Amino acid sequence: MATTRDKILKTSLGLFNKRGIDGVSMRDIALKVNIRVGNLNYYFPTKNDIVHALCIELIDKVDAAIEGFFARSDKPVFEILYDQTEMIFSIQQDYGFIFTKRYAEILTSLPPVQKHYRETLKNRFDEWLQLHTLLVQQNLATPQLVEDSYPLSYILNTLALFWHQETEIYFPEYTDEQKRAQGLSVLFHAYKPYLTTEGLNQLMPLLKPLERY
């Protein structure tokens, strides 16, 4: 059974996604949850505390999805990687208010969240290195991928965080699924120069063709 705290976070997420943070008051949230503002303040003294909790909740879900990748061996590596990355992109869409308009502003206005995200990024780079090593070991990529893992991870991180804005600006008519497919295709194309023929044959059929704007 969902706790009051869970209900508050779920309700706030829906309101923030629909109206943006500035368009939602603590009273709006309390009314939607059907509790008094004083009760809401017991769980979250300010709206920033709710945003903070949602940002951490997002990272926790992404961490769980990444851990799931390294636990799987039921499909070819790139299929598993594509599935897991699509899951992460879907999670990001669920928390769309964070990404689509004010990502940097939200994080820099909440120093504890910004610190948490920066520390998390260090783990991401280690995870990418682990993945890139695996791709080389399976003859899906050349050894250069491991050598370039650090700078490539900067590119992958940027693409993974800002594909939302790109699709919102240039492909507003797309469904959420189509937007994910576009973002995934852009991200995975960054791997092409490093892949062997076997790697290309495994990856490219998964990707949506990228068309001219």
C-alpha positions, 0 to 999 in steps of 0.5 A: 500500500502506498504511503502518504509520502509516496502519494505526495511524490507521485502527485507532485510528479504528475503536477510538475510534469503538467504545469512545471514547478512554478505552476504548482503550489504546495496548496495545489499538491495538498488538495490533490492528495486530499491532505492539509497543507500542514500535513504536507509540510510535515513530510516536505517543508518546502516545494524544493524538498519535494523536487529534491526527493524526486531527483533522488528517486529518478537517480535510484531508478536509473541506477537499478536499470543499469545494474540490471544490464550487467546481470543479464545474458539472455540476448546479444550484448547490444540488444540488452544495452539498447533495451536497458537504455530505452528503459532509462530514457523511459524513466527520464520521460516519466520525470520529464519536468526535470529534463525538458526545460530547466535541467541545469537550473533545477540541479544548480538550485539544489546543491545537495542534489547537484553534488549527488548527481556529480558523484553518480557521474563518476560511477557512470564513467566506471560503468561505461568503461566496464561496458566498453571492455566487455564489447572489446572482449566479445569482438564487437568493438576495437581496442580503441573503444577502451582507450577512448572510453573517458572522452566518449563517456562525456559525449554519451552522458551529454546525449543521454541527458539532453536528447529530450530538448532536441526532440521537443524542439525538432520533433514535437509531433513524435510520440514518446516512443518515437522520441525515445527511438530518435534519442537512442539512435543518436546516442548509439551512433556515437559507437559506430567508429569503434565497432567491428563488422560483427558489432555493426551487424548486431547494433545497426538493425536496432536503430531508427534511421536518422533523417535530415531535418 
